[in-house]
Amino acid sequence: MGALAYSAWNTERLAEQSRTAVFSASQAARASRSLVNRISSIERLAQQLAVVDDPALAADYARVHLGFRQIADELLLLPLDAQQLAALKNMVFCVGERASH
């Protein structure tokens, strides 16, 4: 009887870990897609700003860049392995460097 109870408890614990892993993977996929979209917008706005000095474009650029940082911060809260974390930090650094120029 004890073995059955332990087995049921262990199965429930593994199921919860699986649900958490699937949820984290789903969040990471959504945020990654959103980051790619933000990067495209940042590049487009930066190119436009290089040609036209328009305060409205600068405001849009700042807004999109802030959104990029917020999404990156969300990703940093997820359980990432060392390689994923390094890639994310590198991307944030590169986009930040471009924003400062």
N, C-alpha and C positions, 0 to 999 in steps of 0.2 A: 504494500500500500504506500509506503514511504517513497519507493522508487517512482511510482506513478505520480505522486504529488510533486516530487522534484522534477520529473520530466515535464509535467504540465507547466510548472512555474518557469522552467528554463525555456520552454517553447514560447511562452508569452513574452519573456524577456528578449529573446531573439527576434520575435515579431516586432516588438517596439523598436529595437535597434534598426531593423530593416525599414520600418516606416520613417524613422528619423533620417536614415541615409537617403531614401528616395526623396523626401522633402528637401533635404539639403542639395541634392543633385538637381532637382527641379528649380530651386532658387538660383543656383549657380548658372544654369543654362539660361534662365530668363535674364539675369543680370549681365551675363556675357553678351547676349544679343543686344541688350540695351547699350552696353558700352561700345560695341561696334557701331551702332547707329550714332551715338554721341560723338565718336571719333570722326566719323564722316562729316557730321555737322560742323564740328570744330574746324576741320580742314577747309571745308567750303567757306565758312565765315572768315577764317584767317586769310584765305586767298582774296576774298572780297575786300577785306579791310586793308590789304596790301595795296589795292588799287584805289579804293575810295575811303576817305576819312569821314565816316558817317557815325555819329553818336548812337544812332539806333542799331547799327550793325555791331558796334562795340558792346552795347547793352545785351544784344542777343548772344554774342560770343561769351560774355561773362556768365549769362544765365545757363547756357549749354555747358560751359566748363564747370560751373558749380554742380549741375546735375551729374556730370561725369564723376566728379569727386565723391558725391553722395553715393552713387552706385558702387564705386570702387570701395568706399568705406563699408558698404553692406557686404561686399564680397570678402573683405578682410575679417568679418565676423564668422564666416563659415569655416568648417574644419578642412583647411587646405593642406596638401602635402607640401614639402619644402620646395619642390620644383614649381608647383602652381603658385605658391606664395611669391617666389622670386620673380616669376613671369609677371604677375600682377603688379608687384612693386616697381619693376622695370618699366612697365607700360605707364603707370601713373607718373613716374619720374620723367619719362620721355614726353608725355603730353604736358606735364608741368613746365618742362624746359621750353617747349615750343610756345607755351602760353606767355612765358616771360620775355620772349623775343619779339 
